Amino acid sequence: MTYLTNVGHGPLKVPGFGGIPLDFELPPESRFAHGLVDYRHSPRLTKREMAMLRLIQHITETPGWHRLVLDPDEEQLTQWHREVVKGPEGFLISDLAWDWCISELREKAKIWQGTGRLLVFDSSSAVCQTDASDSGVSLEDFQRQVAQLGPQADHESPLVDPSLYPLVYARTPVLTSGGQVTPGYGGPESCYSNRFQWLPCEIKFLSEDPLDVGINSYINNLNPKNHQDLYGHLERLITCSIPSWNEVLFYGNTRGRHPPRILTYGCHIHNYMEDRKIFHEVERMLHWKAICNTWEEWQNRCDNVREYVSGPEPPTWQQAEPLPKLSPNLLDEIQPEQWEIPKFPSQIARFKRRRRAWFNHPEPSVSFSYEQWKDSKFTGRAILPQRVGEFPDPLHHLYIPVRLQETFRRDGLQVVIEISRIELTPEKPTYSGDTYFQTEGLRNDRIAATSLFVVEAQNVTPPRIAFEHEDKIHAIEFECKVPDTMATVLDVEKFELWEEKAPQALHTFARVVYLADPTQPGNLTVIKLRLVDPHYRICSTRNVPPQQHDWWATEAQQAAGLDKRLPSELVQLVMEQTDWWPISRADSGRLREELRRDHERKRKAVDECVGHHLVSYLPYDYHAARDATDSSGVGYESP
């Protein structure tokens, strides 16, 4: 087994150094899952479960929600229920779904009161919201310390930017005790870079308190001599993050944090292909005289079609085939002169038959109860089982608890820190957010989870983050008489946006932020803490001397006693003549742009590797899947 170490004495043995390939990967069972063409949620959540997750998240945004559900406040619960039933997803919140959500909310409220942490959108992945008010951080002092960093050049250049002065392979001086960079695959379709890596700082567990930590090497681009108080605040934020990271991390060979609340591989279609007399009365002939002896007889048959087509049908959300491209009133689809041609009345009658076929979205608490789900017991029992069991669900959901403070107490953690301060003015009132969904860092950076803390938000709209992750669908496991209905049950027509601390298995998207009062300035200060998967060790600021010229110049000037030996003009001239060492400011800007291009290449590589599913073929058998693959080039399951 390969042993990774960067302890600072002895050979450096991390990916890219000490003979270890840059693209070295631990097996999934020995590392945390990540979203760079690695983890995919399976099976896909149903549309009803997604609506339940959104409802839970919406309620937890209500001030004092935990007291309202624990007391409980029946009037408030009734109001919430009334609002959700009248909302756009009200048809998905059945009585069983509502009862499940209230049970889950009460459990979350107890945890929130006891720990100050709340998991939302918790399926295989999860997002953890944290009450940082007890972290010991003074927001006012934190804001003053950040303000001392000066103004941010633009929205794309954080005050403390890990992409500035990164590790540059074959250029950055590294304390390796010998050895060269061992390259990996960093081609156009790779999530690796053969040139760059962010430099994390080292985090050490200090005392008997399991969560007491200290920053044990400098934060890249944040001088510890000038910002000791800010270092102390960041240490407390890392302490606050560790329990949250424990809640969202999971190993790469598992099925994630939580099992689905609703598990099914099929859907019952009711009233499917109903047989009525009119379907025999209006055959698909070219003229009515081919099936009727008189005009009156034909008109009677047309009246029967009109009566059937004008009759009741299920609401659109319950129709197995809603046929949205056709008029709500199918009689509008036929012109007066077309009533003389049997194929047209026959066609709209068959359209009506398709709309009259209906289904119910699968319900929770059918194949297992809420209590069983909470205990991860019997969650592999599906409402309708897999048609082809190539990848059977385990009867009980296996989750391996994560305790970073115990497992990695000896070696500590590595964290990449970023500080951003977005300034908005009446002249520039908008922060545009992200352009694409993205995962944090390159695969070289081994990011496993990310925490975001808003330490100041003055006169801006609430900052929001959307989340997505890839699902894996083995279409041959599903069975349904109407394939489009199964696609509706699984909601595969679109991805869902999730709001608000996240594992690396999720892709993130920062939403647009505006000035709340467009006549006044505002700002948004965000601290981003990216946890390096501690099962790896990567080259950090413990192994790389600071590369900033001004840091080096100050130390060199003092070490050589230049101020005492030379006039100030000559000292300044010496510094100007050595401004290229270790890396000049101009060169650092150019390297940052090259690193950003590597990040963009990685993003495109991830997008192109995301599995594409043939919804129109869902479900379909093995041979149909292979035929579809040959004709379309799209795999029958995620790659």
DOMARKE-48022 format. One record per residue (C-alpha): residue in three letters; z, y, x. Coordinates in steps of 0.001 Angstrom, whole numbers, padded with zeros to 6 digits, always signed. Example, Ala and Ser with C-alpha at 12.3 -4.5 7.8 and 13.67 -1.06 7.14 Angstrom:
BEGIN
ALA+007800-004500+012300;SER+007140-001060+013670;
***
This chain:
BEGIN
MET+000000+000000+000000;THR-000938+003475+001289;TYR+002105+005667+002003;LEU+001665+009425+001568;THR+003906+011892+003383;ASN+003909+015544+004418;VAL+007539+015876+005506;GLY+006654+018331+008306;HIS+007575+016066+011225;GLY+005428+013177+012271;PRO+001796+012599+011275;LEU+000492+014208+008094;LYS-000682+011425+005793;VAL-002098+012912+002596;PRO-005569+012761+000976;GLY-008004+014243+003487;PHE-005727+013809+006490;GLY-004292+010984+008572;GLY-007248+008709+007899;ILE-006743+008831+004113;PRO-009938+009720+002212;LEU-009909+013007+000402;ASP-010810+011226-002857;PHE-008047+008624-002486;GLU-006800+007469-005885;LEU-003671+005571-006837;PRO-004099+002908-009542;PRO-003437+004217-013083;GLU-000120+002394-013385;SER+001157+004200-010255;ARG+000343+007786-011242;PHE+000319+010089-014232;ALA-002691+010409-016506;HIS-005018+013390-016106;GLY-008024+014795-017967;LEU-010635+014834-015190;VAL-012813+011984-016487;ASP-009764+009744-016696;TYR-007586+009643-019806;ARG-009059+009342-023305;HIS-006999+009070-026462;SER-007536+005831-028351;PRO-007674+005210-031229;ARG-008799+008539-032651;LEU-006405+010249-035043;THR-007391+010436-038690;LYS-008141+013707-040411;ARG-004971+013386-042521;GLU-002797+012959-039421;MET-004360+016035-037823;ALA-003530+018008-040978;MET+000058+016703-040782;LEU+000319+017849-037159;ARG-000987+021295-038060;LEU+001492+021541-040934;ILE+004412+020626-038664;GLN+003304+023154-036084;HIS+002881+025859-038739;ILE+006380+025325-040138;THR+007967+025392-036666;GLU+006578+028910-036198;THR+008814+030148-039054;PRO+011921+031964-037732;GLY+014987+029765-038225;TRP+012847+026807-039332;HIS+015306+024279-037890;ARG+018158+025530-040086;LEU+015911+025555-043145;VAL+014997+021881-042777;LEU+018439+020662-041713;ASP+020539+022371-044391;PRO+018144+021902-046301;ASP+016861+024947-048169;GLU+015167+023294-051147;GLU+013669+026568-052338;GLN+012036+027144-048965;LEU+010785+023543-048793;THR+009266+023927-052250;GLN+007558+027150-051183;TRP+006121+025515-048045;HIS+004869+022594-050106;ARG+003278+024923-052652;GLU+001552+026928-049902;VAL+000142+023914-048096;VAL-001131+022252-051286;LYS-002988+025436-052201;GLY-004392+025782-048664;PRO-007721+024492-047316;GLU-006143+021196-046210;GLY-003951+020751-049253;PHE-005849+017643-050366;LEU-004748+015927-047145;ILE-001013+016589-047628;SER-000181+013900-050157;ASP+003386+013109-051251;LEU+003629+010405-048580;ALA+002277+012784-045918;TRP+004697+015551-046983;ASP+007719+013211-046922;TRP+006732+012020-043435;CYS+006363+015603-042167;ILE+009788+016608-043508;SER+011409+013547-041885;GLU+009746+014374-038588;LEU+010660+018050-038837;ARG+014337+017160-039341;GLU+014272+014991-036231;LYS+012563+017767-034248;ALA+015105+020302-035529;LYS+018014+018202-034210;ILE+016320+017959-030793;TRP+015547+021697-030779;GLN+019174+022553-031520;GLY+020429+020211-028813;THR+017901+020853-026027;GLY+015836+023948-026846;ARG+012644+021880-026563;LEU+010081+021115-029230;LEU+007117+018756-029028;VAL+004138+019812-031130;PHE+000822+018048-031662;ASP+002571+015053-030153;SER+000275+012071-030293;SER-000763+010305-027095;SER-000585+013727-025425;ALA+001884+016430-026393;VAL+002634+020115-025941;CYS+006251+021100-025284;GLN+007551+024479-026431;THR+010730+025612-024702;ASP+013421+028167-025462;ALA+013804+029749-022008;SER+016496+032210-023111;ASP+019199+029997-021530;SER+017339+029605-018228;GLY+019428+032287-016519;VAL+016376+034492-015975;SER+016800+038208-016645;LEU+013496+039253-018185;GLU+014048+042906-017333;ASP+014653+042135-013652;PHE+011794+039604-013654;GLN+009462+042287-015016;ARG+010609+044760-012356;GLN+009999+042211-009602;VAL+006483+041471-010875;ALA+005746+045193-011128;GLN+006510+045501-007404;LEU+003494+043297-006707;GLY+001299+046244-007632;PRO-001570+046514-010108;GLN-003893+043584-010721;ALA-007455+044345-009611;ASP-009057+042817-012718;HIS-008410+040184-015372;GLU-009934+037466-013185;SER-007801+038164-010077;PRO-004125+037235-010604;LEU-001426+039029-008654;VAL-000437+035698-007098;ASP-003669+033732-007017;PRO-003739+030156-005659;SER-007502+030493-005208;LEU-006914+033217-002603;TYR-006274+031855+000908;PRO-006459+028204-000166;LEU-006645+025250+002177;VAL-010159+025342+003640;TYR-010994+021978+005128;ALA-012065+022086+008789;ARG-011038+025758+009044;THR-007435+026277+007938;PRO-004951+025517+010754;VAL-002939+022516+009553;LEU+000169+021084+011203;THR-001086+017507+011306;SER+000210+016185+014624;GLY-003407+015322+015341;GLY-006170+013987+013148;GLN-009168+015374+011312;VAL-010117+015822+007668;THR-011382+012567+006196;PRO-014071+013634+003703;GLY-014561+012117+000280;TYR-017283+012341-002307;GLY-017708+015986-003297;GLY-021220+015962-004713;PRO-022527+017870-007746;GLU-021139+015324-010235;SER-017710+015100-008602;CYS-014404+016673-009645;TYR-013454+016846-005960;SER-014266+019525-003424;ASN-015047+018765+000211;ARG-014143+022355+001079;PHE-011051+023574-000785;GLN-007622+022698-002127;TRP-004882+024824-003650;LEU-001719+024991-001552;PRO+001445+024148-003505;CYS+004924+025108-002409;GLU+007608+022464-001863;ILE+010447+022124-004377;LYS+013713+020528-003238;PHE+016523+019164-005419;LEU+019631+020856-004069;SER+022999+019730-005448;GLU+024758+017295-007718;ASP+023249+019123-010663;PRO+020118+016999-011223;LEU+018023+020042-012185;ASP+019179+022478-009488;VAL+016104+023180-007364;GLY+015053+025479-004561;ILE+011656+026548-003230;ASN+011520+024976+000213;SER+008270+026475+001554;TYR+006543+029780+000925;ILE+004547+030395-002250;ASN+000955+031049-001267;ASN+000220+034799-001543;LEU+003863+035715-002295;ASN+005746+036786+000838;PRO+009305+035364+000698;LYS+010697+038122+002935;ASN+009575+040838+000529;HIS+010230+039058-002777;GLN+013410+036990-002447;ASP+014641+037923-005935;LEU+011313+036898-007485;TYR+011590+033548-005696;GLY+014995+033082-007366;HIS+013543+033756-010815;LEU+010697+031308-010205;GLU+013185+028633-009111;ARG+014968+028991-012446;LEU+011678+028688-014331;ILE+010889+025482-012428;THR+014357+024162-013328;CYS+013580+024981-016960;SER+010181+023227-016732;ILE+011323+019854-015395;PRO+012791+018524-018694;SER+009627+019663-020493;TRP+007396+017926-017947;ASN+009454+014787-018498;GLU+008571+014992-022186;VAL+004783+015325-021829;LEU+003909+013197-018777;PHE+002823+009585-019168;TYR+001332+006938-016905;GLY-002402+006367-016647;ASN-002338+002744-017798;THR-000458+003400-021063;ARG-001590+004500-024493;GLY+000175+007817-024135;ARG+003327+009480-025380;HIS+003319+008479-029072;PRO+001345+006044-031224;PRO-000755+007262-034183;ARG+001090+007954-037424;ILE-001804+006441-039392;LEU-003732+003489-037961;THR-006806+002089-039670;TYR-010177+000654-038727;GLY-011771+000920-042115;CYS-011819+002611-045477;HIS-012145+001250-049020;ILE-015046+002727-051035;HIS-014510+002722-054789;ASN-017294+002788-057395;TYR-019787+001959-054653;MET-023366+001392-055901;GLU-022281+001302-059528;ASP-024772-000438-061807;ARG-025909+001534-064853;LYS-028659+000872-067404;ILE-030438+004091-066488;PHE-031321+002777-063011;HIS-033462+000123-064717;GLU-034816+002550-067322;VAL-036309+004969-064782;GLU-038001+002886-062143;ARG-039697+004604-059224;MET-043178+004615-060743;LEU-045938+007204-060385;HIS-046155+007931-064133;TRP-043947+007440-067186;LYS-046705+005535-069004;ALA-046198+002680-066526;ILE-042767+001947-068030;CYS-042785+003457-071569;ASN-045058+003055-074559;THR-044449+006486-076063;TRP-043505+009990-074886;GLU-040451+009956-077156;GLU-039176+006785-075498;TRP-039581+008391-072068;GLN-037783+011555-073211;ASN-034841+009467-074437;ARG-034587+007895-071014;CYS-034735+011329-069351;ASP-031927+012505-071642;ASN-029847+009559-070472;VAL-030476+010640-066860;ARG-029464+014216-067685;GLU-026278+013027-069332;TYR-025378+010801-066346;VAL-026196+013457-063734;SER-024214+016100-065653;GLY-021199+013790-065879;PRO-017988+013889-063853;GLU-017755+013142-060154;PRO-014882+013132-057630;PRO-013992+016345-055755;THR-016156+016880-052681;TRP-013420+015896-050226;GLN-013071+012526-051933;GLN-016781+011713-052187;ALA-017933+008938-049891;GLU-021306+010695-049610;PRO-021048+014336-050738;LEU-024698+015097-049841;PRO-023886+018721-048910;LYS-027546+019709-048436;LEU-028219+019167-052142;SER-027269+021554-054933;PRO-023830+021067-056544;ASN-025750+020661-059812;LEU-028277+017928-059054;LEU-030386+018883-062063;ASP-031424+021959-060068;GLU-033141+019618-057608;ILE-035927+018705-060071;GLN-038663+020970-061446;PRO-039686+020784-065150;GLU-043067+019207-064409;GLN-041427+016542-062229;TRP-039683+015018-065263;GLU-042992+013364-066089;ILE-042922+011414-062807;PRO-040268+008655-062915;LYS-039487+008734-059206;PHE-037880+012187-059470;PRO-035408+011414-062308;SER-034741+008107-060563;GLN-033999+009941-057319;ILE-031446+012400-058733;ALA-029738+009564-060650;ARG-029301+007705-057360;PHE-028024+010871-055691;LYS-025436+011099-058474;ARG-024439+007471-057937;ARG-023824+008187-054260;ARG-021660+011199-055113;ARG-019646+009182-057636;ALA-018560+006713-054927;TRP-015137+007822-053702;PHE-012409+007033-051190;ASN-008858+008050-050319;HIS-007939+009248-046858;PRO-005603+006626-045346;GLU-001917+007377-045907;PRO+001122+007250-043602;SER+004054+004892-044344;VAL+001700+002098-045425;SER+001497-000355-042520;PHE+004665+000911-040805;SER+007443+003329-041778;TYR+008470+006633-040207;GLU+011593+005000-038723;GLN+009473+002237-037183;TRP+007051+004828-035779;LYS+009937+006842-034319;ASP+011190+003686-032584;SER+007616+002696-031515;LYS+007959-000584-033434;PHE+005146-002333-035323;THR+002841+000654-034807;GLY-000027-001683-033917;ARG-000237-002897-037529;ALA-003327-001249-039001;ILE-003911-000549-042696;LEU-007293-002225-042288;PRO-007587-004276-039082;GLN-010207-004095-036373;ARG-013473-005787-037228;VAL-014054-006862-033622;GLY-010866-007057-031585;GLU-012150-006447-028059;PHE-009361-003922-027451;PRO-006506-004986-029757;ASP-003599-002637-030353;PRO-000240-003881-029056;LEU+002195-004592-031875;HIS+004771-002230-030365;HIS+003959+001003-028518;LEU+004998+001004-024855;TYR+006133+004298-023365;ILE+007717+004485-019910;PRO+010266+007353-019836;VAL+009721+009934-017101;ARG+012666+011431-015164;LEU+011257+013523-012347;GLN+014708+014604-011147;GLU+015681+010973-010522;THR+012453+009317-009380;PHE+011481+012071-006943;ARG+014887+013394-005952;ARG+014444+012448-002270;ASP+010913+013803-001714;GLY+011056+016660-004221;LEU+008148+018156-006129;GLN+005116+020286-005323;VAL+004158+023217-007550;VAL+001190+025600-007538;ILE+002326+029033-008768;GLU+000210+031765-010315;ILE+001330+035168-011607;SER-000985+037230-013810;ARG-000473+040660-015314;ILE-003171+041673-017768;GLU-003297+045437-018335;LEU-004993+046682-021519;THR-005815+050299-022327;PRO-007438+052126-025259;GLU-010578+052237-023116;LYS-010384+048484-022340;PRO-008407+047064-025296;THR-009397+043382-025015;TYR-008660+040429-022761;SER-011477+038003-023448;GLY-009596+034829-022499;ASP-011427+031739-021320;THR-015105+031062-021855;TYR-014765+027267-021860;PHE-012150+024590-022243;GLN-010929+023596-018801;THR-008563+021347-016892;GLU-006264+022855-014293;GLY-007506+022623-010711;LEU-009839+020294-008872;ARG-009019+016624-008488;ASN-007972+017465-004890;ASP-005096+019463-006406;ARG-003742+016427-008343;ILE-002336+018633-011131;ALA-000339+016540-013615;ALA+001170+019164-015962;THR+001298+022929-016417;SER+003970+025316-017708;LEU+003223+028819-018940;PHE+005896+031471-019382;VAL+005240+034843-020980;VAL+007720+037177-019274;GLU+006338+040392-020777;ALA+004108+041134-023750;GLN+004009+044804-024674;ASN+001746+046101-027436;VAL-000532+043045-027464;THR-001385+040481-030108;PRO+000463+037160-029681;PRO-001098+035187-026815;ARG-002425+031795-027935;ILE-003787+028739-026193;ALA-006034+026119-027741;PHE-006016+022495-026605;GLU-008367+019554-026813;HIS-008609+016099-025305;GLU-011265+013434-025331;ASP-011037+010467-027679;LYS-012425+007011-027108;ILE-013999+005315-030120;HIS-015131+001700-030005;ALA-017415+001900-033005;ILE-017863-001862-033372;GLU-014161-002127-034283;PHE-014644-000167-037532;GLU-015850-001416-040888;CYS-016855+000682-043869;LYS-019598+000346-046492;VAL-020562+004011-045993;PRO-020603+004912-042277;ASP-020424+008657-042953;THR-017132+008125-044786;MET-015538+006555-041712;ALA-016756+009545-039714;THR-015010+011810-042248;VAL-011779+009799-042083;LEU-011779+010169-038284;ASP-013069+013755-038419;VAL-015531+013131-035608;GLU-017827+015982-036621;LYS-015805+018508-034632;PHE-012902+018916-032212;GLU-009603+020402-033271;LEU-007989+023461-031692;TRP-004316+023129-030881;GLU-001926+025969-030365;GLU+000530+026598-027564;LYS+003250+023554-022238;ALA+000891+020713-021619;PRO+000073+017603-019595;GLN-003110+017492-017519;ALA-004597+015043-020035;LEU-005260+018098-022240;HIS-007994+020682-021728;THR-006911+024282-022342;PHE-008593+027398-023668;ALA-006897+030820-023546;ARG-007676+032800-026705;VAL-008614+036484-026915;VAL-005777+039055-026713;TYR-006064+042573-028146;LEU-003965+045710-028130;ALA-001679+045672-031171;ASP-001824+049484-031342;PRO-005295+050435-030032;THR-004132+053979-029226;GLN-001470+052855-026724;PRO-001645+050798-023494;GLY-000227+047297-023291;ASN+000249+044430-020873;LEU+000736+040693-020758;THR+002530+039017-017823;VAL+002213+035241-017547;ILE+003705+032831-015008;LYS+001805+029578-014609;LEU+003508+026633-012890;ARG+001214+023705-012106;LEU+002971+020468-011188;VAL+001260+018298-008572;ASP+001520+014629-009520;PRO+004540+013679-007367;HIS+003252+010123-006941;TYR+000874+011787-004488;ARG+001759+014138-001666;ILE-000867+016723-000771;CYS-001146+019269+001997;SER+001186+022160+001095;THR+002501+025425+002508;ARG+004964+023265+004484;ASN+001985+022100+006545;VAL-000113+025301+006621;PRO+001061+028526+008276;PRO+000332+031634+006180;GLN-003342+032615+006408;GLN-002976+036238+005257;HIS-003793+038641+008092;ASP-001143+041184+007071;TRP+001580+038500+007076;TRP+000510+037377+010558;ALA+000142+040935+011838;THR+003706+041864+010860;GLU+005173+038784+012535;ALA+002968+039117+015638;GLN+003853+042774+016002;GLN+007569+041994+015891;ALA+007378+038867+018070;ALA+005447+040651+020800;GLY+007522+043823+020543;LEU+004353+045886+020344;ASP+006082+048874+018750;LYS+008314+049186+021797;ARG+005583+048553+024381;LEU+002585+050446+022987;PRO+001882+053716+021212;SER+001397+053380+017466;GLU-002323+054239+017823;LEU-002864+051291+020174;VAL-000828+048965+017953;GLN-003044+049904+015017;LEU-006158+049350+017143;VAL-004946+045873+018158;MET-004345+044971+014539;GLU-007791+046246+013509;GLN-009490+044249+016268;THR-007751+041064+015129;ASP-008236+041545+011370;TRP-010296+038358+011204;TRP-007281+036166+012046;PRO-006257+033910+010422;ILE-008588+034979+007568;SER-009689+038522+006896;ARG-009308+040081+003459;ALA-013084+040278+003021;ASP-013516+036657+004054;SER-010762+035569+001666;GLY-012623+037175-001247;ARG-015829+035369-000333;LEU-014019+032030-000033;ARG-012366+032578-003411;GLU-015762+032988-005052;GLU-016966+029780-003400;LEU-013856+027975-004661;ARG-014503+029298-008167;ARG-018008+027870-007985;ASP-016462+024492-007144;HIS-014249+024838-010227;GLU-017282+025627-012363;ARG-019133+022612-010941;LYS-016109+020480-011809;ARG-016042+021830-015360;LYS-019696+020942-015875;ALA-019127+017487-014391;VAL-016290+016868-016865;ASP-018359+018126-019805;GLU-021291+015909-018886;CYS-019068+012845-018520;VAL-017338+013223-021885;GLY-018226+010286-024103;HIS-020751+010889-026874;HIS-020575+008778-030009;LEU-023341+007998-032466;VAL-021605+009050-035661;SER-024561+008111-037864;TYR-024231+004521-036647;LEU-020495+004288-037246;PRO-019603+001522-037846;TYR-022199-000769-036412;ASP-022341-004162-034766;TYR-022751-005084-031121;HIS-026519-005586-031281;ALA-027065-002330-033180;ALA-024944-000594-030560;ARG-027096-001922-027760;ASP-030270-000895-029623;ALA-028854+002590-030111;THR-028007+002828-026429;ASP-031519+001800-025399;SER-033208+004258-027764;SER-030934+007284-027283;GLY-029352+006882-023865;VAL-025917+007392-025432;GLY-023334+004695-024802;TYR-021829+002759-027684;GLU-018398+003715-026423;SER-016990+006361-024115;PRO-017997+005784-020479;
***
